[in-house]
Amino acid sequence: MSKGKVNPANPVKSVDDFRKAHDQSFIVPERFREGIKGMGPNGWMYLGDFMRQYKINPQQGALYRKDFDGFILEADKKMIICGSTKLAKKLRDVPK
């Protein structure tokens, strides 16, 4: 190993790179945001399907779900997550 040279195949990583790979308090909310964005403003999914698709562990998801309450509602005893708070409000107002 030569001193002073960085192998381009193994670049030096930053603190942000470390957080993206190992910090659950960064990873889980980022997966929620990615999934919400991926649904688009008029899309919705059952929360269980959403968490499986975006690889969110249910226990970890429960810790951060409150941060996304505006996107989540309950219908017929099932939790639903929406692609926008506007859609979530609209669905909450639908008579059941």
C-alpha positions as CSV (number, residue, x, y, z in Angstrom):
1,M,0.0,0.0,0.0
2,S,1.5,3.3,-1.0
3,K,1.2,6.2,1.4
4,G,-0.5,9.4,0.4
5,K,-2.5,8.1,-2.6
6,V,-6.2,7.3,-2.5
7,N,-7.3,4.3,-4.6
8,P,-10.1,5.7,-6.9
9,A,-11.9,2.3,-6.6
10,N,-12.2,3.0,-2.9
11,P,-12.7,6.7,-2.5
12,V,-12.6,8.5,0.9
13,K,-16.1,8.8,2.3
14,S,-17.7,11.7,4.2
15,V,-19.7,11.9,7.3
16,D,-22.9,12.2,5.1
17,D,-21.9,8.9,3.4
18,F,-21.6,7.3,6.8
19,R,-25.0,8.5,7.9
20,K,-26.6,7.3,4.6
21,A,-25.2,3.9,5.2
22,H,-25.5,3.4,9.0
23,D,-27.6,6.0,10.8
24,Q,-31.2,4.8,11.1
25,S,-32.4,8.2,12.2
26,F,-31.4,9.4,8.7
27,I,-32.2,6.2,6.7
28,V,-35.7,5.5,7.8
29,P,-37.2,9.1,7.3
30,E,-35.4,9.3,4.0
31,R,-37.1,6.1,2.9
32,F,-40.5,7.5,3.9
33,R,-39.7,10.7,1.9
34,E,-38.6,8.7,-1.1
35,G,-41.7,6.6,-1.0
36,I,-44.1,9.5,-0.6
37,K,-42.4,11.3,-3.5
38,G,-42.6,8.1,-5.6
39,M,-46.3,7.8,-5.2
40,G,-46.9,11.3,-6.6
41,P,-49.4,13.7,-5.2
42,N,-52.5,11.7,-6.1
43,G,-51.3,8.2,-5.1
44,W,-51.8,6.1,-2.0
45,M,-50.9,2.7,-0.6
46,Y,-51.6,0.6,2.3
47,L,-49.0,1.4,4.9
48,G,-47.8,-2.3,5.2
49,D,-47.3,-2.6,1.5
50,F,-45.5,0.8,1.4
51,M,-43.1,-0.3,4.2
52,R,-42.3,-3.6,2.5
53,Q,-41.7,-1.9,-0.9
54,Y,-39.4,0.8,0.6
55,K,-37.7,-1.7,3.0
56,I,-38.8,0.0,6.2
57,N,-38.7,-2.3,9.2
58,P,-42.0,-2.0,11.0
59,Q,-40.4,-1.4,14.4
60,Q,-38.2,1.3,13.0
61,G,-41.0,2.8,10.9
62,A,-43.2,3.1,14.0
63,L,-40.5,5.3,15.6
64,Y,-40.6,7.8,12.7
65,R,-44.2,7.5,11.5
66,K,-45.4,10.4,13.7
67,D,-43.2,12.7,11.5
68,F,-45.4,11.8,8.6
69,D,-48.8,11.8,10.3
70,G,-50.1,14.4,7.7
71,F,-49.7,11.7,5.0
72,I,-51.2,8.8,7.0
73,L,-54.8,8.0,7.8
74,E,-56.9,5.0,8.9
75,A,-59.7,3.5,6.8
76,D,-61.6,0.3,7.7
77,K,-59.0,-0.5,10.3
78,K,-56.2,-0.3,7.7
79,M,-53.5,2.4,7.7
80,I,-53.0,4.2,4.4
81,I,-50.2,6.5,3.4
82,C,-50.7,9.2,0.7
83,G,-48.4,10.9,-1.7
84,S,-49.5,14.3,-0.4
85,T,-51.1,15.8,2.7
86,K,-53.8,17.3,0.4
87,L,-54.8,13.8,-0.7
88,A,-54.8,12.5,2.8
89,K,-57.1,15.3,3.9
90,K,-59.4,14.6,1.0
91,L,-59.6,10.9,1.9
92,R,-60.2,11.7,5.6
93,D,-63.2,13.7,4.5
94,V,-64.7,10.8,2.5
95,P,-67.8,9.5,4.3
96,K,-67.2,6.0,5.6
